[in-house]
Amino acid sequence: MAESAELKQMVMSLRVSELQVLLGYAGRNKHGRKHELLTKALHLLKAGCSPAVQMKIKELYRRRFPTKMVSPVDLALPGVHTAAGLPAGLAQLGFDGHSSPSPLLPVSLLGPKHELSLPHLPSALHPVHPDVKLQRLPFYDMLDELIKPTSLASDNSQRFQEACYAFALTPQQVQQISSSMDISGTKCDFAVQVQLRFCLSETSCPQEDHFPPNLCVKVNGKPCNLPGYLPPTKNGVEPKRPSRPINITSLVRLSTTVPNTIVVSWTSEIGRSFSMAVYLVRQQSSAVLLQRLRAKGIRNPDHSRALIKEKLTADPESEIATTSLRVSLLCPLGKMRLTIPCRSVTCSHLQCFDATLYIQMNEKKPTWVCPVCDKKAPYEHLIIDGLFMEILSSCSDCDEIQFKEDGNWCPMRSKKEVQEVSASYNGVDTGRIFTSQKRSNDNKKKVDVIDLTLDSSSEEEDEPPMKRPLVFFVVQYYMGYIAFMKQLLVMSLPLFFKNRGSDRPLATARGRSHCANAAVALVLVPNCIGSIDNR
């Protein structure tokens, strides 16, 4: 009876892939959802399976939990909870209604909080999901896994969840971290770091860093600094926190005897689950990554030539054919001449960007997006183009080239540069002489102007207007001045006789001023007329 309960416990802890293997081994239908597969496996167990199937169940269980089995002796240790302290539903699953616990119980079913109650167990005993993998970070070399990718699970079904995890460092790990300390100024940095990462619990592909909603982390009781919120792109949208690896080295106890605890609190989402992992990593610089890229080698120039021929091959069904391609030798990031031309193997364009600048920019803000086509260009997909390396070494005075249909290329220069380069020989700049001679010849040529507004039917041509002498403009000036003075005299007379016959003065100040101007006009008018007559 105890053996059947033990086998039932093992079967219920298997995953979908392991249940399919078990049913296929027993000759049963292995298609369906997990609860259907589990029901079939339990029916197989109740019907009485052969010793070979029982051995297969134990083998799959050992593969699932290779490190530790919690026996009744372990559960009897002080501090380890009994069935009353286990999560709801787990007590029935583990003890199956019996007064004594089952001989074997996987540690992962106890939950992360109960794992902390087993100080004698190694730190690797956490709810492990080997199918969940995180993307590799180019600037960090992984040295060890302190906590494997583990599901964020809690004992309650509330919206706000909390889980606790623990890990311990080995003497070698403590030595690695301590020896990598770099104290420069007021900040203490470590080249070897303890890194905390979060991601979605997806097994289809390596996962990017992804924070759960409303994440809060405490390491050894101290709050951990998380990346700041980004400003929302639209009004009414909640600000999001950029998901990045978290460096918790400064909060970790560098001790081999005292374990480190991590308390994670977050908000649950329907239909979404998250995982966390802790790694020991070594941080690398952009110079090291550039050196590694060069060590990968340079792609054969024939590969790029074949790509050029493919792009310039005429399509018989198309009326428009491309006969050449123009490519710049300037980096689209810094607008400087390329030194190490590279692009991603997933990019379909020929334009390259500078590897040094691209890696340095991603060191500050890791996006790994191609600056030419805006597609993902991760570090592991970068290649150095051998054809562009040849072009840069043989063409140092040109910033743009043109590819032809046969895969060859030629430099693209402006007309001014072509004229200066091709016309200078034997130490004499004949291009400038030719330009000056051309300008002098153009000046000697007479330009015939034809007025199209003239009537073509008229036989007699109008004589061109004669140039007016300077006297004409002087006369015009004096005639205008005389007309102004006459008008001023007409305006002044009524003001002068405005108050005549009264005791008040004969004229106002305004009237006297106008009369004075009129008198000046009377003196100048004859002189102006006389000067005009003389001319």
C-alpha positions as CSV (number, residue, x, y, z in Angstrom):
1,M,0.0,0.0,0.0
2,A,2.8,2.4,0.9
3,E,4.5,1.6,-2.4
4,S,1.4,2.3,-4.5
5,A,1.0,5.7,-2.6
6,E,4.6,6.4,-3.4
7,L,4.2,5.6,-7.1
8,K,1.0,7.8,-7.2
9,Q,2.9,10.6,-5.6
10,M,5.7,10.3,-8.2
11,V,3.2,10.2,-11.1
12,M,1.4,13.3,-10.0
13,S,4.7,15.3,-9.8
14,L,5.6,14.5,-13.5
15,R,5.4,17.0,-16.3
16,V,3.6,16.6,-19.6
17,S,6.7,15.4,-21.5
18,E,7.4,12.8,-18.8
19,L,3.8,11.6,-18.7
20,Q,3.9,11.1,-22.5
21,V,7.0,9.1,-22.2
22,L,5.4,6.9,-19.5
23,L,2.2,6.3,-21.4
24,G,4.1,5.6,-24.6
25,Y,6.3,3.1,-22.7
26,A,3.2,1.4,-21.4
27,G,1.5,1.3,-24.8
28,R,-1.2,3.8,-24.0
29,N,-2.5,6.8,-25.8
30,K,-0.1,9.7,-25.1
31,H,-2.1,12.6,-26.7
32,G,-4.1,15.1,-24.7
33,R,-3.8,17.8,-22.1
34,K,-2.0,17.4,-18.8
35,H,-5.0,16.5,-16.7
36,E,-6.0,13.9,-19.3
37,L,-2.5,12.4,-19.4
38,L,-2.4,12.4,-15.6
39,T,-5.8,10.6,-15.4
40,K,-4.6,8.0,-17.9
41,A,-1.4,7.4,-15.8
42,L,-3.3,7.0,-12.6
43,H,-5.7,4.6,-14.2
44,L,-2.7,2.7,-15.4
45,L,-1.4,2.6,-11.8
46,K,-4.7,1.5,-10.3
47,A,-5.1,-1.3,-12.9
48,G,-1.8,-2.8,-11.7
49,C,1.2,-2.0,-13.8
50,S,4.1,-4.3,-14.4
51,P,7.4,-4.0,-12.6
52,A,9.0,-2.6,-15.7
53,V,6.4,0.3,-15.7
54,Q,7.1,0.9,-12.0
55,M,10.8,1.1,-12.7
56,K,10.1,3.6,-15.5
57,I,8.1,5.8,-13.1
58,K,10.9,5.8,-10.6
59,E,13.4,6.6,-13.4
60,L,11.4,9.5,-14.7
61,Y,11.0,10.8,-11.1
62,R,14.7,10.6,-10.5
63,R,15.3,12.6,-13.7
64,R,12.7,15.2,-12.6
65,F,14.2,15.6,-9.1
66,P,17.8,14.3,-9.3
67,T,19.2,16.0,-6.1
68,K,17.1,15.2,-3.1
69,M,14.1,13.3,-1.8
70,V,12.5,14.4,1.4
71,S,11.9,11.3,3.4
72,P,9.8,11.0,6.6
73,V,13.0,11.5,8.6
74,D,13.5,14.9,6.9
75,L,9.9,15.9,7.5
76,A,10.2,15.0,11.2
77,L,13.1,17.5,11.6
78,P,12.3,20.6,13.8
79,G,11.2,23.5,11.8
80,V,9.8,21.4,8.9
81,H,6.0,21.8,8.7
82,T,3.6,18.9,8.9
83,A,0.5,18.4,6.8
84,A,-1.3,21.1,8.7
85,G,1.3,23.7,7.6
86,L,1.5,22.7,3.9
87,P,-0.4,24.7,1.2
88,A,-4.0,23.9,0.6
89,G,-4.4,20.7,-1.5
90,L,-0.8,19.7,-1.1
91,A,-1.4,17.9,2.2
92,Q,-4.0,15.6,0.4
93,L,-1.6,15.1,-2.5
94,G,1.4,14.3,-0.4
95,F,-0.2,12.2,2.4
96,D,-3.1,10.8,0.4
97,G,-5.4,10.6,3.4
98,H,-3.0,8.5,5.5
99,S,-1.9,9.3,9.0
100,S,1.8,9.0,8.1
101,P,3.5,10.9,5.3
102,S,4.5,9.2,2.1
103,P,8.1,7.9,2.0
104,L,9.2,10.4,-0.7
105,L,8.0,13.9,-1.3
106,P,9.6,16.3,-3.8
107,V,11.1,19.4,-2.2
108,S,9.7,21.7,-4.9
109,L,6.1,20.8,-3.8
110,L,6.8,22.3,-0.4
111,G,7.1,25.8,-1.8
112,P,9.9,28.3,-1.5
113,K,8.9,29.3,2.0
114,H,9.2,25.7,3.3
115,E,12.5,25.3,1.5
116,L,14.0,27.9,3.9
117,S,13.0,25.7,6.8
118,L,15.4,23.0,5.6
119,P,18.8,24.6,6.3
120,H,20.6,21.2,5.9
121,L,19.6,20.9,2.3
122,P,21.7,22.4,-0.5
123,S,20.7,25.7,-2.0
124,A,19.9,24.3,-5.4
125,L,16.7,22.7,-4.2
126,H,14.1,25.1,-5.6
127,P,11.2,24.6,-7.9
128,V,13.3,24.1,-11.0
129,H,12.0,24.4,-14.5
130,P,14.8,23.3,-16.8
131,D,12.7,24.1,-19.9
132,V,12.8,27.8,-19.1
133,K,15.9,29.5,-20.4
134,L,16.9,33.1,-20.3
135,Q,18.7,34.9,-23.2
136,R,22.4,35.1,-22.9
137,L,23.8,38.6,-22.1
138,P,26.8,39.6,-24.2
139,F,28.4,41.8,-21.5
140,Y,28.1,39.1,-18.8
141,D,29.8,35.7,-18.7
142,M,27.9,33.2,-16.5
143,L,30.2,31.5,-14.0
144,D,27.6,29.6,-12.0
145,E,23.9,29.2,-11.3
146,L,23.0,30.1,-7.7
147,I,19.3,29.6,-8.2
148,K,18.1,27.9,-11.4
149,P,15.0,29.4,-13.3
150,T,12.3,29.0,-10.7
151,S,8.6,29.7,-10.8
152,L,7.3,32.6,-8.8
153,A,4.7,30.8,-6.7
154,S,3.0,31.7,-3.4
155,D,0.8,29.9,-0.9
156,N,-2.2,32.2,-1.2
157,S,-4.5,33.0,-4.1
158,Q,-4.6,36.7,-3.5
159,R,-3.7,39.3,-6.1
160,F,-0.5,40.5,-4.3
161,Q,1.9,37.6,-4.1
162,E,5.1,37.0,-2.1
163,A,7.7,34.3,-2.3
164,C,11.0,33.7,-0.5
165,Y,14.2,32.1,-1.8
166,A,17.6,31.3,-0.3
167,F,21.0,30.5,-1.7
168,A,24.5,30.1,-0.2
169,L,27.9,30.9,-1.6
170,T,30.8,28.5,-1.8
171,P,34.3,29.5,-0.6
172,Q,35.5,29.7,-4.2
173,Q,32.6,32.0,-5.2
174,V,33.2,34.3,-2.2
175,Q,36.9,34.5,-3.2
176,Q,35.9,35.4,-6.8
177,I,33.6,38.2,-5.7
178,S,36.0,39.6,-3.1
179,S,39.0,39.6,-5.4
180,S,37.1,41.5,-8.2
181,M,36.2,44.5,-6.0
182,D,37.1,47.8,-7.6
183,I,37.0,50.9,-5.4
184,S,37.2,54.0,-7.5
185,G,36.1,57.3,-5.9
186,T,33.0,56.9,-3.7
187,K,31.5,53.9,-5.6
188,C,32.4,50.2,-5.1
189,D,32.0,48.0,-8.1
190,F,32.5,44.3,-8.6
191,A,33.6,42.7,-11.8
192,V,32.1,39.4,-10.6
193,Q,28.5,40.0,-9.6
194,V,25.5,38.2,-8.2
195,Q,22.8,38.9,-10.8
196,L,19.0,38.5,-10.3
197,R,16.8,38.1,-13.4
198,F,13.1,37.7,-14.1
199,C,11.3,36.4,-17.2
200,L,8.1,34.9,-18.4
201,S,7.6,31.2,-17.8
202,E,7.7,30.3,-21.5
203,T,9.6,27.3,-23.0
204,S,9.3,28.0,-26.7
205,C,12.5,30.0,-26.9
206,P,15.1,31.8,-24.7
207,Q,13.3,34.5,-22.8
208,E,14.1,38.2,-22.5
209,D,14.2,39.9,-19.1
210,H,10.6,40.7,-18.0
211,F,9.6,42.1,-14.7
212,P,6.3,41.0,-13.0
213,P,3.9,43.9,-12.3
214,N,4.6,46.0,-9.2
215,L,7.8,44.1,-8.5
216,C,9.5,44.6,-5.1
217,V,12.7,42.8,-4.1
218,K,14.4,42.6,-0.7
219,V,17.8,40.9,-0.3
220,N,18.6,39.9,3.3
221,G,15.9,42.3,4.6
222,K,17.2,45.3,2.6
223,P,15.2,46.8,-0.3
224,C,16.9,46.4,-3.7
225,N,17.1,49.3,-6.1
226,L,15.2,48.6,-9.4
227,P,15.5,50.5,-12.7
228,G,13.4,53.7,-12.7
229,Y,10.1,54.0,-14.5
230,L,10.1,55.2,-18.1
231,P,7.9,58.2,-19.0
232,P,4.6,57.1,-20.6
233,T,4.4,57.6,-24.4
234,K,0.7,58.3,-24.3
235,N,-1.6,60.1,-21.8
236,G,-3.4,57.8,-19.4
237,V,-0.9,54.9,-19.8
238,E,0.8,53.6,-16.7
239,P,4.6,54.1,-16.7
240,K,6.6,50.9,-17.2
241,R,9.8,49.9,-15.6
242,P,12.5,48.7,-18.0
243,S,13.3,45.0,-17.5
244,R,17.0,44.5,-16.9
245,P,19.2,42.2,-14.9
246,I,19.5,43.4,-11.2
247,N,22.9,43.6,-9.6
248,I,22.5,42.5,-5.9
249,T,26.2,42.0,-5.1
250,S,26.3,44.9,-2.6
251,L,23.4,43.3,-0.6
252,V,24.8,39.8,-0.5
253,R,26.6,38.4,2.5
254,L,30.0,37.2,1.4
255,S,30.0,34.3,3.8
256,T,30.0,30.5,3.3
257,T,28.1,29.8,6.5
258,V,25.2,32.3,6.5
259,P,22.7,31.9,3.6
260,N,21.3,34.8,1.6
261,T,17.5,35.3,1.4
262,I,15.5,37.0,-1.4
263,V,11.9,38.1,-0.8
264,V,10.0,38.8,-4.0
265,S,6.6,40.5,-4.0
266,W,4.6,41.1,-7.1
267,T,1.0,41.4,-8.5
268,S,-0.3,38.3,-10.2
269,E,-1.7,38.3,-13.7
270,I,-4.4,36.0,-15.1
271,G,-2.9,33.7,-17.8
272,R,0.7,34.8,-17.1
273,S,3.3,33.3,-14.9
274,F,6.9,34.4,-14.2
275,S,10.2,32.9,-13.2
276,M,13.3,34.1,-11.5
277,A,16.9,33.1,-11.4
278,V,20.1,34.1,-9.7
279,Y,23.5,33.8,-11.5
280,L,27.1,34.5,-10.7
281,V,28.5,36.4,-13.6
282,R,31.6,38.3,-14.7
283,Q,31.1,41.7,-16.4
284,Q,32.9,42.3,-19.7
285,S,33.8,45.6,-21.5
286,S,33.1,46.6,-25.0
287,A,36.8,46.2,-25.9
288,V,36.6,42.5,-24.9
289,L,33.5,42.0,-27.0
290,L,35.1,43.7,-30.0
291,Q,38.1,41.4,-29.6
292,R,35.9,38.4,-29.6
293,L,34.1,39.6,-32.7
294,R,37.4,39.9,-34.5
295,A,38.4,36.4,-33.3
296,K,35.3,35.0,-35.0
297,G,36.9,35.9,-38.3
298,I,36.0,37.9,-41.4
299,R,33.3,36.7,-43.7
300,N,34.5,35.7,-47.2
301,P,34.2,38.6,-49.7
302,D,32.6,36.2,-52.2
303,H,29.6,35.9,-50.0
304,S,28.9,39.6,-50.3
305,R,29.6,39.5,-54.1
306,A,27.0,36.7,-54.4
307,L,24.5,38.8,-52.5
308,I,25.2,41.8,-54.8
309,K,24.6,39.7,-57.9
310,E,21.4,38.3,-56.4
311,K,20.1,41.8,-55.7
312,L,21.0,43.1,-59.2
313,T,19.7,40.1,-61.1
314,A,17.0,41.3,-63.5
315,D,13.5,40.0,-62.9
316,P,12.0,38.9,-66.3
317,E,8.5,39.7,-65.0
318,S,9.4,43.2,-63.9
319,E,9.6,46.2,-66.2
320,I,12.0,48.0,-63.9
321,A,15.5,46.6,-63.5
322,T,18.2,47.7,-61.0
323,T,21.6,47.9,-62.6
324,S,23.7,49.3,-59.7
325,L,23.7,49.9,-56.0
326,R,25.1,52.8,-54.1
327,V,26.5,52.2,-50.6
328,S,28.0,54.6,-48.2
329,L,31.3,54.0,-46.4
330,L,30.2,56.2,-43.5
331,C,28.7,54.6,-40.4
332,P,25.0,55.5,-40.0
333,L,25.5,55.9,-36.2
334,G,28.4,58.3,-36.0
335,K,28.5,59.6,-39.6
336,M,32.2,58.8,-39.5
337,R,34.2,56.5,-41.9
338,L,33.9,52.8,-41.1
339,T,36.8,51.1,-39.4
340,I,35.3,47.7,-38.7
341,P,32.3,47.2,-41.1
342,C,29.8,44.7,-39.7
343,R,26.1,43.8,-39.9
344,S,23.9,41.0,-38.7
345,V,23.6,37.8,-40.6
346,T,19.8,38.2,-40.5
347,C,19.9,41.6,-42.3
348,S,19.2,41.6,-46.0
349,H,20.9,45.0,-46.8
350,L,24.5,45.6,-47.9
351,Q,25.1,48.7,-45.8
352,C,27.4,48.1,-42.9
353,F,27.8,49.9,-39.6
354,D,30.9,50.3,-37.4
355,A,31.3,47.5,-34.9
356,T,33.2,49.5,-32.3
357,L,30.6,52.3,-32.1
358,Y,27.7,49.8,-32.2
359,I,29.0,47.7,-29.3
360,Q,29.9,50.9,-27.2
361,M,26.4,52.2,-27.6
362,N,24.8,48.9,-26.5
363,E,27.1,48.9,-23.5
364,K,25.4,52.1,-22.3
365,K,21.9,51.1,-23.3
366,P,21.5,47.5,-24.6
367,T,18.9,47.5,-27.4
368,W,20.8,45.5,-30.1
369,V,18.8,47.0,-33.0
370,C,20.3,47.4,-36.5
371,P,20.7,51.2,-37.2
372,V,20.0,50.5,-40.9
373,C,16.8,48.4,-41.0
374,D,15.7,48.7,-37.3
375,K,15.5,44.9,-36.9
376,K,17.1,42.9,-34.1
377,A,20.8,42.5,-34.5
378,P,22.1,40.7,-31.4
379,Y,25.8,40.4,-30.7
380,E,26.0,36.7,-31.5
381,H,24.7,37.4,-35.1
382,L,27.2,40.1,-35.9
383,I,29.7,39.4,-38.7
384,I,32.6,41.5,-40.2
385,D,32.2,41.9,-43.9
386,G,35.3,41.0,-45.8
387,L,34.4,42.8,-49.0
388,F,34.0,46.1,-47.2
389,M,37.3,45.6,-45.5
390,E,38.9,45.3,-48.9
391,I,37.1,48.4,-50.2
392,L,38.1,50.5,-47.1
393,S,41.8,49.5,-47.5
394,S,41.9,50.3,-51.2
395,C,39.7,53.4,-51.4
396,S,40.8,55.9,-48.8
397,D,39.7,59.2,-50.5
398,C,36.0,58.3,-51.2
399,D,33.0,58.0,-48.9
400,E,30.6,56.4,-51.3
401,I,30.8,53.5,-53.8
402,Q,28.7,51.9,-56.4
403,F,28.2,48.1,-56.9
404,K,27.7,46.8,-60.4
405,E,25.9,43.7,-61.7
406,D,29.0,41.6,-61.9
407,G,29.9,42.2,-58.2
408,N,32.6,44.7,-58.9
409,W,32.6,48.2,-57.5
410,C,33.7,51.7,-58.3
411,P,34.1,54.9,-56.2
412,M,31.5,57.6,-56.5
413,R,33.0,61.1,-56.5
414,S,31.5,64.5,-57.1
415,K,32.1,66.3,-60.5
416,K,34.3,68.9,-58.8
417,E,36.6,66.2,-57.3
418,V,36.7,64.3,-60.7
419,Q,37.8,67.5,-62.5
420,E,40.5,68.3,-60.0
421,V,41.9,64.8,-59.9
422,S,41.9,64.0,-63.6
423,A,43.2,67.4,-64.8
424,S,46.3,67.7,-62.6
425,Y,49.5,66.1,-64.0
426,N,53.2,66.9,-64.4
427,G,53.0,69.2,-61.5
428,V,50.7,71.7,-63.3
429,D,47.1,72.1,-62.4
430,T,45.7,72.3,-65.9
431,G,42.2,72.0,-64.6
432,R,42.3,75.5,-63.2
433,I,43.9,76.8,-66.4
434,F,41.1,75.2,-68.4
435,T,38.5,76.7,-66.2
436,S,39.9,80.2,-66.4
437,Q,40.2,80.0,-70.2
438,K,36.7,78.8,-70.5
439,R,35.4,81.7,-68.4
440,S,37.4,84.3,-70.5
441,N,36.0,82.8,-73.7
442,D,32.5,83.0,-72.3
443,N,33.0,86.7,-71.5
444,K,34.1,87.5,-75.1
445,K,31.0,85.9,-76.6
446,K,28.2,88.4,-77.4
447,V,24.7,87.4,-76.4
448,D,21.9,88.1,-78.9
449,V,18.7,89.0,-77.1
450,I,15.5,88.7,-79.0
451,D,12.4,90.4,-77.7
452,L,9.5,88.1,-78.3
453,T,6.9,90.8,-77.4
454,L,7.5,92.8,-80.6
455,D,5.1,92.4,-83.5
456,S,6.7,90.3,-86.1
457,S,4.6,91.8,-88.9
458,S,6.0,95.3,-88.5
459,E,8.8,96.1,-91.0
460,E,10.2,99.1,-89.3
461,E,11.9,98.6,-86.0
462,D,11.5,101.1,-83.2
463,E,14.5,103.1,-82.4
464,P,15.9,102.5,-78.9
465,P,15.1,105.2,-76.4
466,M,17.8,107.8,-76.0
467,K,19.6,108.2,-72.7
468,R,18.3,111.1,-70.7
469,P,20.9,113.6,-69.5
470,L,21.5,114.6,-65.9
471,V,19.8,118.0,-66.6
472,F,16.5,116.3,-67.0
473,F,16.5,114.8,-63.5
474,V,17.6,118.2,-62.0
475,V,14.6,119.9,-63.7
476,Q,12.3,117.3,-62.4
477,Y,13.6,117.8,-58.9
478,Y,13.1,121.6,-59.0
479,M,9.6,121.4,-60.5
480,G,8.5,119.2,-57.6
481,Y,10.0,121.5,-55.0
482,I,8.2,124.5,-56.6
483,A,4.9,122.8,-56.5
484,F,5.4,122.0,-52.8
485,M,6.2,125.6,-51.9
486,K,3.1,126.9,-53.8
487,Q,0.9,124.5,-51.8
488,L,2.5,125.7,-48.6
489,L,1.8,129.3,-49.5
490,V,-1.9,128.6,-50.1
491,M,-2.2,126.9,-46.7
492,S,-0.4,129.7,-44.9
493,L,-2.6,132.7,-46.0
494,P,-5.8,131.7,-44.2
495,L,-3.9,131.1,-41.0
496,F,-2.2,134.5,-41.2
497,F,-5.6,136.3,-41.5
498,K,-7.4,134.1,-39.1
499,N,-7.8,136.6,-36.2
500,R,-7.9,139.9,-38.2
501,G,-10.1,142.6,-36.7
502,S,-9.9,141.4,-33.1
503,D,-7.7,142.4,-30.2
504,R,-5.7,139.2,-30.4
505,P,-2.4,139.0,-32.2
506,L,-2.6,139.1,-36.0
507,A,-1.4,135.5,-36.4
508,T,-0.9,132.4,-34.4
509,A,2.5,130.7,-34.0
510,R,1.5,128.1,-36.5
511,G,0.5,130.8,-39.0
512,R,3.8,132.7,-38.5
513,S,5.8,129.6,-39.2
514,H,3.9,128.9,-42.4
515,C,4.2,132.5,-43.5
516,A,8.0,132.3,-43.0
517,N,8.1,129.2,-45.1
518,A,6.0,130.9,-47.8
519,A,8.4,133.9,-47.8
520,V,11.3,131.6,-48.4
521,A,9.3,130.0,-51.2
522,L,8.7,133.4,-52.8
523,V,12.4,134.1,-52.8
524,L,13.4,130.7,-54.2
525,V,10.7,130.4,-56.9
526,P,12.2,133.0,-59.2
527,N,15.7,131.7,-58.6
528,C,14.6,128.1,-59.4
529,I,12.8,129.3,-62.5
530,G,15.8,131.2,-63.6
531,S,18.2,128.3,-63.1
532,I,15.8,126.0,-65.0
533,D,15.7,128.5,-67.9
534,N,19.5,128.8,-68.0
535,R,19.8,125.0,-68.2
